[in-house]
Amino acid sequence: MATNEESIAHLKQEVKNFTFIRDEYLTELQATFPQLSEQEYYDSSEALRIFKKMIERYSIITQRLIDNGGTYYHYPVLDNNEFSLLKKRYKVYPAETILEALKELNDIFSGNYRWGVPSGLDEQFFEKTNRVPLSLYYYYFDKYKGQLCRSKERRYWFESLLMKPKFSAGDIVSLRSNPTDNAIKFEFQWSDGHGKDLRTLYPDADFLNKTFMVLGVENKKSRYYEKAYKPNANGGMRRYKVLPIGDTTVYWIIERALKKNRTKAVKDAKRT
């Protein structure tokens, strides 16, 4: 367990680091929306309000420890070590990739509760600048601390959309041997007046052996709950519209359930 002196040191680091990202974002807001007062920045920006609260909270705890002593264990949130790791994660994806993934995520979950996504002045800042400062990356998008990533389902989708698509229109693909539940969808016509919606297909051995042509990426919506799966080396949750070779029924299959078809017949077909 950390000593009192170590806890005080970590807390001081966090006050300094939260002050840094607060000031960085406040400066960005002042340059982007110069007509607003400082109080209006805090009233309209969720991120800025939280940074202010964290600075005040850790400053008070630090001073109490200094004045009164005693023991206190503090789990580091943004001490120098955590801050260094955050800055490394921040450099992985450019701003345009993050904001495009956010746009696609909002389309997929439109009409649902806007869990953890930017709103108010923070949303306006992204729309006006197309920039993602470190402060807003930390507050919304960081996979360990970001508000958006507090929902596991949204995080898996967001991480999937950050990845480059593994397949393109015209690719010939096959199913992996053990696709997850909800991996394969087909369009189902309900009774008159209820329209169409996607339903899950549970593949038999014959379907698992089919070969498909990719028609394109299409994250087609369903009004039913769909479990999201964590991206892995095989891909993520991005859905592809595919057509079985020799069939006319299209399907929507998640990326991580597909693989490039490398059979001899496919290679021979590409050479002709």
Residue frames relative to the residue before (quaternion, step in Angstrom):
aa qw qx qy qz dx dy dz
M 1.0000 0.0000 0.0000 0.0000 0.00 0.00 0.00
A 0.5307 -0.6502 0.4447 0.3130 3.54 -1.00 0.87
T 0.4643 -0.6512 0.5194 0.3008 3.56 -1.13 0.70
N 0.6863 -0.4665 0.3566 0.4292 3.53 -1.32 0.22
E 0.6529 0.5208 -0.3121 0.4528 3.57 0.98 -0.87
E 0.6484 0.5092 -0.3178 0.4682 3.59 1.03 -0.79
S 0.6364 0.5247 -0.3270 0.4612 3.59 1.00 -0.79
I 0.6425 0.5148 -0.3202 0.4687 3.57 0.97 -0.84
A 0.6450 0.5264 -0.3207 0.4518 3.58 0.98 -0.86
H 0.6615 0.4988 -0.3046 0.4699 3.60 0.95 -0.90
L 0.6556 0.5214 -0.3094 0.4501 3.57 0.95 -0.87
K 0.6433 0.5131 -0.3216 0.4684 3.58 0.98 -0.81
Q 0.6290 0.5287 -0.3294 0.4651 3.57 1.04 -0.79
E 0.6768 0.4994 -0.2979 0.4515 3.57 0.95 -0.88
V 0.6022 0.5347 -0.3575 0.4729 3.59 1.04 -0.70
K 0.6627 0.5059 -0.3001 0.4635 3.57 0.93 -0.93
N 0.7152 0.4626 -0.2711 0.4482 3.61 0.83 -0.95
F 0.6434 0.4881 -0.3281 0.4900 3.60 1.02 -0.70
T 0.6133 0.5341 -0.3476 0.4665 3.59 1.07 -0.66
F 0.6315 0.5443 -0.3256 0.4460 3.56 1.01 -0.84
I 0.7315 0.4120 -0.2661 0.4737 3.62 0.72 -0.99
R 0.5851 0.5534 -0.3723 0.4613 3.61 1.14 -0.55
D 0.6959 0.4736 -0.2753 0.4644 3.57 0.83 -1.01
E 0.6104 0.5554 -0.3484 0.4445 3.58 1.06 -0.77
Y 0.7160 0.4450 -0.2626 0.4693 3.56 0.82 -0.97
L 0.6158 0.5411 -0.3508 0.4528 3.59 1.01 -0.75
T 0.6353 0.5213 -0.3232 0.4692 3.60 1.01 -0.78
E 0.6383 0.5203 -0.3160 0.4711 3.58 1.02 -0.85
L 0.6640 0.5033 -0.3048 0.4613 3.59 0.93 -0.87
Q 0.6493 0.5237 -0.3200 0.4491 3.57 0.94 -0.85
A 0.6729 0.4808 -0.2937 0.4793 3.59 1.06 -0.73
T 0.7156 0.4609 -0.2500 0.4615 3.59 1.07 -0.75
F 0.7877 0.1438 -0.0579 0.5962 3.58 1.07 -0.81
P 0.0389 -0.8652 0.4995 0.0201 3.64 0.58 1.12
Q 0.6011 0.5968 -0.3567 0.3939 3.58 1.20 -0.38
L 0.6332 0.5527 -0.3317 0.4285 3.61 1.21 -0.35
S 0.4466 -0.6513 0.5381 0.2946 3.55 -1.25 0.50
E 0.6655 -0.5002 0.3525 0.4273 3.59 -1.22 0.30
Q 0.6380 0.5188 -0.3357 0.4594 3.60 1.00 -0.72
E 0.6340 0.5270 -0.3296 0.4601 3.59 1.05 -0.70
Y 0.5875 0.5520 -0.3731 0.4593 3.59 1.09 -0.60
Y 0.7034 0.4593 -0.2658 0.4730 3.56 0.86 -0.97
D 0.6464 0.5261 -0.3253 0.4467 3.60 1.02 -0.72
S 0.7733 0.3947 -0.1771 0.4636 3.58 1.04 -0.82
S 0.7207 0.4040 -0.2380 0.5106 3.60 1.23 -0.32
E 0.3647 -0.7404 0.5268 0.2033 3.55 -0.57 1.17
A 0.6436 0.5355 -0.3266 0.4386 3.58 0.95 -0.88
L 0.6727 0.5030 -0.3034 0.4498 3.57 0.86 -0.95
R 0.6390 0.5287 -0.3291 0.4514 3.60 0.97 -0.80
I 0.6714 0.4937 -0.3037 0.4618 3.58 0.92 -0.88
F 0.6242 0.5276 -0.3500 0.4578 3.61 0.95 -0.78
K 0.6464 0.5229 -0.3172 0.4562 3.58 0.96 -0.87
K 0.6641 0.5076 -0.3028 0.4579 3.58 0.94 -0.89
M 0.6488 0.5163 -0.3225 0.4566 3.59 0.98 -0.82
I 0.6337 0.5237 -0.3287 0.4650 3.58 0.99 -0.82
E 0.6752 0.4901 -0.2929 0.4670 3.57 0.89 -0.95
R 0.6653 0.5208 -0.3110 0.4353 3.59 0.89 -0.93
Y 0.7271 0.4318 -0.2592 0.4666 3.58 0.75 -1.00
S 0.5964 0.5508 -0.3675 0.4537 3.59 1.12 -0.54
I 0.6572 0.5087 -0.3048 0.4651 3.59 0.98 -0.87
I 0.6584 0.5052 -0.3104 0.4636 3.60 0.90 -0.94
T 0.6442 0.5317 -0.3204 0.4467 3.57 0.95 -0.91
Q 0.6864 0.4879 -0.2916 0.4535 3.57 0.82 -0.96
R 0.6310 0.5286 -0.3362 0.4576 3.60 1.03 -0.72
L 0.6515 0.5048 -0.3180 0.4687 3.58 0.99 -0.80
I 0.6487 0.5148 -0.3155 0.4634 3.56 1.00 -0.84
D 0.7179 0.4650 -0.2509 0.4532 3.58 0.92 -0.94
N 0.8232 0.2950 -0.1035 0.4739 3.56 0.87 -1.00
G 0.3910 -0.7177 0.4953 0.2944 3.59 1.17 -0.29
G 0.4156 0.7030 -0.5165 0.2573 3.56 -1.06 -0.71
T 0.4878 -0.6424 0.5001 0.3152 3.54 -1.33 -0.07
Y 0.0531 0.7837 -0.6144 0.0747 3.52 -1.09 0.77
Y 0.1530 -0.7713 0.6092 0.1027 3.56 -0.83 0.97
H 0.0666 -0.8011 0.5948 0.0007 3.55 -0.75 1.07
Y 0.2956 -0.7383 0.5791 0.1795 3.58 -0.74 1.07
P 0.4374 -0.7353 0.4420 0.2694 3.61 -0.50 1.13
V 0.2027 -0.7702 0.5973 0.0944 3.55 -0.94 0.97
L 0.8026 -0.0828 0.0839 0.5848 3.58 0.87 -0.94
D 0.1739 0.7676 -0.5895 0.1819 3.55 0.78 1.05
N 0.7597 -0.4042 0.2333 0.4528 3.60 -1.24 0.04
N 0.6357 0.5209 -0.3365 0.4596 3.58 1.03 -0.70
E 0.6788 0.4744 -0.2867 0.4817 3.59 0.88 -0.95
F 0.6351 0.5363 -0.3280 0.4488 3.57 1.04 -0.76
S 0.6397 0.5246 -0.3157 0.4646 3.56 1.04 -0.79
L 0.6589 0.4937 -0.3028 0.4800 3.59 0.99 -0.84
L 0.6138 0.5521 -0.3401 0.4502 3.58 1.05 -0.78
K 0.6778 0.4994 -0.3005 0.4482 3.59 0.85 -0.93
K 0.6175 0.5227 -0.3474 0.4741 3.60 1.11 -0.56
R 0.6592 0.4929 -0.3109 0.4752 3.61 0.95 -0.83
Y 0.6128 0.5856 -0.3306 0.4150 3.55 1.08 -0.80
K 0.6983 0.4955 -0.2640 0.4441 3.58 1.07 -0.72
V 0.4946 0.6971 -0.4195 0.3055 3.61 1.23 -0.24
Y 0.8138 0.1536 -0.0524 0.5581 3.60 0.85 -0.95
P 0.4411 -0.6778 0.5105 0.2923 3.62 -0.96 0.78
A 0.6895 -0.5040 0.3310 0.4012 3.55 -1.24 0.49
E 0.6619 0.5232 -0.3287 0.4244 3.60 0.89 -0.87
T 0.6278 0.5231 -0.3354 0.4687 3.60 1.09 -0.65
I 0.6583 0.5095 -0.3063 0.4618 3.59 0.93 -0.89
L 0.7123 0.4576 -0.2708 0.4582 3.59 0.84 -0.95
E 0.6193 0.5158 -0.3507 0.4770 3.60 1.09 -0.56
A 0.6327 0.5143 -0.3242 0.4797 3.59 1.04 -0.76
L 0.6297 0.5265 -0.3305 0.4660 3.59 1.04 -0.77
K 0.6400 0.5272 -0.3197 0.4585 3.59 0.97 -0.86
E 0.6717 0.4842 -0.2963 0.4760 3.59 0.89 -0.91
L 0.6336 0.5333 -0.3295 0.4534 3.58 1.01 -0.80
N 0.6515 0.5144 -0.3104 0.4633 3.57 0.97 -0.85
D 0.6278 0.5269 -0.3302 0.4681 3.59 1.09 -0.70
I 0.6647 0.5131 -0.3015 0.4516 3.57 0.95 -0.90
F 0.7891 0.2987 -0.1438 0.5171 3.58 0.92 -0.90
S 0.2889 0.7706 -0.5235 0.2207 3.60 1.16 0.40
G 0.7553 0.3280 -0.2768 0.4953 3.55 -0.99 0.87
N 0.6520 0.4667 -0.3147 0.5080 3.58 1.25 -0.31
Y 0.6865 -0.4505 0.3549 0.4471 3.54 -1.30 0.17
R 0.4030 -0.7367 0.4933 0.2270 3.59 -0.79 1.05
W 0.0645 -0.8521 0.5194 -0.0053 3.54 0.47 1.26
G 0.8933 -0.0120 -0.0096 0.4492 3.54 -0.73 1.13
V 0.5476 0.6237 -0.4159 0.3717 3.61 1.18 0.03
P 0.6334 -0.5555 0.3667 0.3946 3.60 -1.11 0.55
S 0.0001 0.7777 -0.6283 0.0200 3.55 -1.11 0.76
G 0.7779 0.3596 -0.2333 0.4595 3.56 -1.31 0.03
L 0.8381 -0.1537 0.1289 0.5072 3.55 -1.04 -0.84
D 0.5901 0.5695 -0.3692 0.4371 3.60 1.11 -0.60
E 0.6601 0.4920 -0.2990 0.4825 3.59 0.95 -0.87
Q 0.6488 0.5166 -0.3116 0.4637 3.58 0.97 -0.84
F 0.6130 0.5541 -0.3460 0.4445 3.57 1.06 -0.74
F 0.6607 0.4982 -0.3119 0.4668 3.60 0.88 -0.89
E 0.6708 0.5156 -0.3008 0.4402 3.57 0.90 -0.94
K 0.7228 0.4575 -0.2443 0.4567 3.58 0.98 -0.84
T 0.8000 0.3333 -0.1531 0.4749 3.59 0.96 -0.81
N 0.2091 -0.7806 0.5438 0.2264 3.60 1.09 -0.72
R 0.5325 0.5849 -0.4246 0.4406 3.56 1.11 0.73
V 0.1673 -0.7496 0.6299 0.1155 3.53 -1.27 0.51
P 0.1818 -0.7938 0.5711 0.1033 3.61 -0.10 1.21
L 0.6883 -0.4876 0.3432 0.4132 3.55 -1.22 0.48
S 0.6303 0.5637 -0.3337 0.4166 3.58 0.96 -0.85
L 0.7322 0.4088 -0.2439 0.4871 3.60 0.85 -0.90
Y 0.5514 0.5583 -0.4014 0.4723 3.58 1.18 -0.43
Y 0.6618 0.5099 -0.3047 0.4574 3.57 0.88 -0.94
Y 0.7322 0.4618 -0.2640 0.4253 3.57 0.76 -1.02
Y 0.8067 0.3022 -0.1497 0.4854 3.61 0.92 -0.82
F 0.8497 0.3134 -0.0925 0.4139 3.57 0.70 -1.08
D 0.5148 0.6582 -0.4320 0.3394 3.60 1.13 -0.41
K 0.4880 -0.7186 0.4104 0.2773 3.57 -0.72 1.05
Y 0.7060 0.4285 -0.2728 0.4935 3.61 1.18 -0.34
K 0.8129 0.2683 -0.1047 0.5062 3.59 1.01 -0.76
G 0.5650 0.6703 -0.3678 0.3102 3.59 1.14 -0.60
Q 0.5788 -0.6093 0.4256 0.3355 3.54 -1.08 0.79
L 0.6430 0.5356 -0.3277 0.4384 3.57 0.92 -0.87
C 0.7271 0.4597 -0.2382 0.4509 3.56 0.99 -0.84
R 0.4564 0.6689 -0.4635 0.3597 3.60 1.24 0.13
S 0.6489 0.4074 -0.3016 0.5674 3.57 1.25 -0.37
K 0.4241 -0.7311 0.4718 0.2512 3.58 -0.53 1.16
E 0.6344 0.5448 -0.3267 0.4405 3.57 1.01 -0.84
R 0.6834 0.4677 -0.2862 0.4820 3.59 0.87 -0.96
R 0.6331 0.5414 -0.3390 0.4373 3.58 1.00 -0.80
Y 0.6607 0.5041 -0.3192 0.4554 3.61 0.88 -0.85
W 0.6513 0.4918 -0.3142 0.4850 3.57 1.00 -0.80
F 0.6626 0.5127 -0.3137 0.4468 3.59 0.87 -0.93
E 0.6568 0.4975 -0.3116 0.4733 3.59 0.92 -0.87
S 0.6276 0.5354 -0.3335 0.4564 3.58 1.07 -0.71
L 0.7051 0.4734 -0.2643 0.4571 3.56 0.93 -0.91
L 0.5812 0.5608 -0.3727 0.4569 3.58 1.23 -0.32
M 0.6372 0.5403 -0.3193 0.4474 3.56 1.16 -0.59
K 0.5055 -0.6144 0.5002 0.3419 3.57 -1.14 0.58
P 0.5456 -0.6127 0.4455 0.3584 3.62 -0.98 0.75
K 0.4048 -0.7310 0.5008 0.2256 3.57 -0.96 0.87
F 0.7791 0.2682 -0.1312 0.5512 3.57 1.19 -0.52
S 0.2119 -0.7598 0.6038 0.1145 3.54 -1.27 0.54
A 0.6681 -0.4765 0.3737 0.4324 3.55 -1.27 0.35
G 0.7584 0.3435 -0.2754 0.4807 3.56 -0.88 0.98
D 0.5269 0.6247 -0.4199 0.3948 3.59 1.21 -0.31
I 0.3099 -0.7118 0.5999 0.1937 3.55 -1.19 0.69
V 0.0005 0.8291 -0.5540 0.0759 3.56 -0.61 1.15
S 0.2104 -0.7351 0.6280 0.1444 3.51 -1.38 0.28
L 0.5523 -0.5897 0.4705 0.3546 3.54 -1.32 0.24
R 0.4602 -0.6257 0.5450 0.3158 3.52 -1.18 0.57
S 0.6917 -0.5578 0.2852 0.3594 3.53 -1.18 0.62
N 0.8173 0.1553 -0.0605 0.5515 3.60 1.02 -0.68
P 0.0524 -0.8356 0.5463 0.0233 3.61 0.44 1.15
T 0.5307 -0.6448 0.4540 0.3105 3.56 -1.09 0.74
D 0.6369 -0.4834 0.4170 0.4322 3.56 -1.29 0.25
N 0.8122 0.2345 -0.2168 0.4883 3.56 -1.12 0.76
A 0.4296 0.7236 -0.4581 0.2865 3.61 1.23 0.08
I 0.7850 0.2728 -0.1154 0.5441 3.58 1.01 -0.82
K 0.0402 -0.8066 0.5892 -0.0242 3.56 -0.77 1.08
F 0.0643 -0.7579 0.6447 0.0755 3.52 -1.27 0.46
E 0.5149 -0.6495 0.4658 0.3100 3.55 -1.19 0.52
F 0.1283 -0.8075 0.5757 0.0123 3.53 -0.78 1.11
Q 0.3022 -0.7477 0.5670 0.1678 3.55 -0.92 0.98
W 0.2731 -0.7601 0.5688 0.1553 3.54 -0.60 1.16
S 0.7083 -0.4330 0.3237 0.4540 3.55 -1.28 0.07
D 0.7434 -0.4345 0.2658 0.4335 3.57 -1.24 0.47
G 0.8093 0.2784 -0.2240 0.4661 3.51 -0.96 0.96
H 0.6976 0.4631 -0.2757 0.4722 3.59 1.23 -0.19
G 0.4402 -0.7430 0.4268 0.2683 3.58 1.26 0.02
K 0.5992 -0.5577 0.4462 0.3617 3.52 -1.33 -0.45
D 0.0311 0.7702 -0.6371 -0.0048 3.52 -1.26 0.42
L 0.5460 -0.6090 0.4593 0.3465 3.55 -1.27 0.29
R 0.0796 -0.7671 0.6346 0.0495 3.51 -1.13 0.74
T 0.5340 -0.6374 0.4576 0.3150 3.55 -1.18 0.58
L 0.2176 -0.7345 0.6287 0.1335 3.52 -1.10 0.83
Y 0.1907 -0.7524 0.6201 0.1137 3.56 -0.91 0.94
P 0.2986 -0.8350 0.4332 0.1611 3.56 -0.09 1.32
D 0.3087 -0.6952 0.6134 0.2124 3.54 -1.19 0.69
A 0.7501 -0.4013 0.2683 0.4520 3.57 -1.30 0.06
D 0.6336 0.5433 -0.3313 0.4401 3.57 1.01 -0.79
F 0.6754 0.4870 -0.3007 0.4651 3.58 0.93 -0.90
L 0.6311 0.5544 -0.3330 0.4284 3.58 1.01 -0.78
N 0.7042 0.4593 -0.2539 0.4782 3.58 1.18 -0.56
K 0.4648 0.6901 -0.4455 0.3307 3.59 1.26 0.04
T 0.2950 -0.7036 0.6157 0.1969 3.50 -1.36 0.44
F 0.1606 -0.8178 0.5514 0.0371 3.58 -0.91 0.95
M 0.2750 -0.6951 0.6266 0.2202 3.51 -1.33 0.37
V 0.3971 -0.7077 0.5342 0.2371 3.57 -0.92 0.93
L 0.2433 -0.7728 0.5734 0.1217 3.56 -0.84 1.05
G 0.7209 -0.3697 0.2367 0.5363 3.56 1.22 -0.46
V 0.5815 -0.5319 0.4645 0.4040 3.54 -1.35 0.03
E 0.1652 0.7679 -0.6075 0.1179 3.57 -0.88 0.91
N 0.1541 -0.8017 0.5746 0.0587 3.56 -0.23 1.28
K 0.0665 -0.8513 0.5205 -0.0044 3.51 0.68 1.21
K 0.4012 -0.7494 0.4851 0.2053 3.54 -0.89 1.01
S 0.1221 -0.7396 0.6547 0.0976 3.48 -1.33 0.47
R 0.4442 -0.6955 0.4845 0.2902 3.58 -1.04 0.65
Y 0.6179 0.5320 -0.3428 0.4665 3.56 1.29 0.02
Y 0.6015 -0.5726 0.4174 0.3690 3.56 -1.18 0.59
E 0.0678 -0.7769 0.6254 0.0270 3.54 -1.03 0.86
K 0.3956 -0.7183 0.5210 0.2370 3.55 -0.71 1.03
A 0.2691 -0.7545 0.5789 0.1524 3.55 -0.98 0.88
Y 0.2230 -0.7763 0.5805 0.1036 3.54 -1.09 0.77
K 0.5662 -0.6200 0.4326 0.3285 3.53 -1.09 0.77
P 0.4908 -0.6494 0.4833 0.3223 3.61 -0.90 0.83
N 0.0520 -0.7774 0.6259 0.0341 3.55 -1.14 0.66
A 0.7815 -0.3320 0.2235 0.4785 3.57 -1.25 -0.23
N 0.6484 0.5293 -0.3145 0.4478 3.60 1.19 -0.48
G 0.6982 -0.4145 0.2820 0.5111 3.58 1.21 -0.36
G 0.4938 -0.6652 0.4843 0.2813 3.52 -1.33 -0.25
M 0.7769 -0.3671 0.2792 0.4286 3.52 -1.25 -0.64
R 0.4059 0.7160 -0.4838 0.2975 3.62 1.21 -0.14
R 0.2719 -0.7862 0.5375 0.1379 3.59 -0.88 0.98
Y 0.1922 -0.7603 0.6129 0.0966 3.52 -1.15 0.81
K 0.3502 -0.6891 0.5942 0.2221 3.51 -1.10 0.82
V 0.0032 0.8285 -0.5559 0.0675 3.58 -0.56 1.14
L 0.2231 -0.7533 0.6064 0.1226 3.53 -1.27 0.53
P 0.4051 -0.7041 0.5179 0.2682 3.63 -0.71 1.00
I 0.5111 -0.6331 0.4800 0.3279 3.56 -0.99 0.81
G 0.8190 0.2017 -0.1744 0.5081 3.57 -0.80 1.07
D 0.6808 0.4258 -0.2811 0.5255 3.61 1.28 0.18
T 0.3659 -0.7372 0.5256 0.2154 3.59 -1.25 0.24
T 0.5820 0.5773 -0.3728 0.4348 3.61 1.27 -0.04
V 0.2504 -0.7792 0.5555 0.1467 3.58 -0.72 1.04
Y 0.1621 -0.7673 0.6158 0.0764 3.53 -1.26 0.58
W 0.2823 -0.7142 0.6117 0.1897 3.53 -1.33 0.39
I 0.0024 0.8271 -0.5554 0.0858 3.57 -0.49 1.25
I 0.4583 -0.6920 0.4804 0.2834 3.59 -0.89 0.91
E 0.6731 -0.5617 0.3301 0.3501 3.51 -1.18 0.77
R 0.7124 0.4867 -0.2807 0.4206 3.56 0.79 -1.01
A 0.6330 0.5149 -0.3376 0.4693 3.61 1.27 -0.12
L 0.6865 0.4811 -0.2686 0.4744 3.59 1.30 -0.16
K 0.0545 -0.7654 0.6388 0.0552 3.53 -1.31 0.39
K 0.5879 -0.5562 0.4459 0.3824 3.54 -1.21 0.52
N 0.3545 -0.7188 0.5560 0.2202 3.56 -0.96 0.86
R 0.0506 -0.8310 0.5533 -0.0281 3.55 -0.58 1.18
T 0.2818 0.7715 -0.5223 0.2293 3.59 1.13 0.58
K 0.6562 -0.5274 0.3716 0.3913 3.55 -1.23 0.48
A 0.6349 0.5486 -0.3370 0.4271 3.59 0.99 -0.82
V 0.6541 0.4985 -0.3116 0.4760 3.57 1.01 -0.79
K 0.6524 0.5148 -0.3177 0.4566 3.59 0.94 -0.85
D 0.6493 0.5135 -0.3116 0.4666 3.56 1.01 -0.83
A 0.6421 0.5323 -0.3175 0.4512 3.58 1.04 -0.84
K 0.6616 0.5093 -0.3093 0.4552 3.59 1.01 -0.78
R 0.6520 0.5243 -0.3172 0.4465 3.59 1.13 -0.59
T 0.6602 0.5203 -0.3140 0.4414 3.59 1.15 -0.53
